[in-house]
């Protein structure tokens, strides 16, 4: 089985400042990794994913994440946030053998202040 | 509509009652998923349909929970003899036949409150 730990439940940040959301995972088999975002009153949507290849992946809205196998981490970053980035962010993992079954972390709420 | 549609958006019921939650996936999507999100937690996998059949129902918590997708499109999650612990947001997602691994398209969820 796979599991995810998101180390910060809430992250307040000022507009145009950088942000990093931390995610660590646990698995005995190879994995795929994802970040989903949920804006207020909307459904979850995929931000970015790591399947294989380059460990630095870029997603929508200027976000990027780096897969670190030795540290079992997949931290999400954005160099300069906007008010519109206020949302809840979920890290998720799945085994490469049953890639439909996502295991999500508890989420990190990002609040961007002017 | 273009997205995954879930009804009702909110449901309040009494302990012991029967509840049905409906999911209308994106047209043409063959795979459908149900997840449950309890307060303060991330979504938790319940069941996965590929077409009409449940390919994996290992996440259903007990035999009070059942889901169907008789024509390979709309799905209904059925909960019998509801308990207060069933209170959560029930999320439905779908993905197309040529699905990009891990890219699920989620609805806004059905919030169930059991009094």
Interface residues (C-beta under 8 A of the other chain):
Chain A: X4 X6 X32 X34 X36 X41 X42 X43 X44 X45 X46 X49 X51 X90 X92 X94 X98 X99 X100 X101 X102 X103 X104 X105 X106 X107
Chain B: X3 X4 X31 X33 X35 X40 X41 X42 X43 X44 X45 X48 X55 X56 X59 X91 X93 X95 X101 X102 X103 X104 X105 X106 X107 X108 X109
